[in-house]
Amino acid sequence: MPSRFPPIARIRLARSPLRLLAVPLLLVAAGVGLAATAWIGPLVALEPAWIALVAGGVLLGLVGLAIALRLLTLRLDVEEAAVRTRWLGGERLHPLVPGPVTRVRLRGPNASSLRTRTGWLGWAVGGAMLRGEERIQIVRLAPTDTAILVPTEGGRLAIAAASEPDLIDALSRAARARQRLEELAQPEPAAAPPPDPEAAPESGPHILTGIERAELEERQALERTGLAPDAGDTGADLPTPQPEAVPAPAQSATDVEERPARGWGRRRASVALGRPRPSAAFVLLPLIGAGGIWLLAVLSGRLPEAGTDLGRLTSLGLVLAGPATSVGAIMARAWWPRLVGVVVTSGLATSVFVGRALLGG
C-alpha cells in the first residue's frame, strides 16, 4: 500500500554489482544454452522434446532477468513508523516496534553466524537465521563487515547501509517525529473533581499488594541503575548503537550482539542441526549427466535418427533427465532445500537408464 506521507530519508545501501549479477547472468546463460541446443541439436522443431527444451531456456532467462531487476532496483526508505523496501514491481513494509537498535558483526573476529540462501555470494535479501537461533529479515547487497539491526513487527531487520550514521540519524528523526505526533494525538487531561467534604477520609495508610510491591521494587532498582523505562512504551526513543569499545562493567546492547557465545552454550550451538544448504553447482549435475550421455551417443553413432519414434523418445528422456531436472532442482533449492537431493538423484538415474539403453545394447 503506498504511503500517504513522503519518507523521512532514503538510505543508500551498500552494493556489490558483480556479486549481485553473478546468479542472474548464470541463469540467463543457461537459458540461452538450452534454447541454442534445441535449435542446433538433432531435435525436430515443434516436437515435444524441442518445445520442452526451448520453454526451459526461456523460463531460466526470465527468472534471471527478474532477479537482476529486483536486486538492482532495490531501495530502502525510512518513514515515521516503518521501514519500507521497494523494488521494481513490488514493495514490503516493516513496521517499527519499541526496542534497541544494535550493530551486529558479520565478518572478521568474533563475527556472529548468519545463514542465508545466498550467503555464499556475499549478498542476502529476505529471511535469515542469526546465530542459529533467531529468525530475522535482512537487506544486504554487499559483503559488509557489520549490519544494523532494527526491531520490527515481523522480527528484527538487518540493514547493510552504505553509511551507518545516516541510517541511525534517519531512525532517530523518525522516532522523534512519531513521538511528536503521539503527543499531539493525546487528549488533554481532564480536571480533577473537587474533593467532597462529606466523603469520609480514609481510615489508614494504603497497604501495598504483592503485585504493587514487586512493581515498586523493580522501579526503584531501575532508578538506581539509571535505566528508566520509556514513558508509555511508545517506541519513540530508539537508542543508537554503541561503537565497538573495550568491554565495560555494564554490557551495552551492541556488546551483546557482537560477542559470540562461550563455554557450554557455544559448544551446544555448534552441533545444532540446521537447515540444509545444497550448493548451487549441485543443480547442474543432471544437465552434465544428460549432456554426457548425448555426446557419447553421438560420438559412437548410436543416437537414433531424428524424426523416428525411437529418436523422439530418446530426446524426451534426455531432456527430462537433464534440463528439466535442473530447473526442478533450482526451484527445490529456493523453496524446498531438503528435496534437492531427491530431484537430482532421479535425474541422474534417468540418464543412467537412457545411457544403458543407448550404449549397452
Secondary structure, 3 states (H helix, E strand, C coil): CCCCCCCCEEECECECHHHHHHHHHHHHHHHHHHHHHHHHCCCCCCCHHHHHHHHHHHHHHHHHHHHHHHHHHCEEEECCCEEEEEECCEEEEEEECCCCCEEEECCCCCCCCEECCCHHHCCEEEEEEECCCEEEEEEEECCCCEEEEECECCCCEEECECCHHHHHHHHHHHHHHHHHHHHHHCCCCCCCCCCCCCCCCCCCCCCCCHHHHHHHHHHHHHHHHCCCCCHHHCCCCCCCCCCCCCCCCCCCHHHHHHCCCCHHHHHHHHCCCCCCCCCHHHHHHHHHHHHHHHHHHHHHCCCCCCCCHHHHHHHHHHHHHCHHHHHHHHHHHHHCHHHHHHHHHHHHHHHHHHHHHHHCC
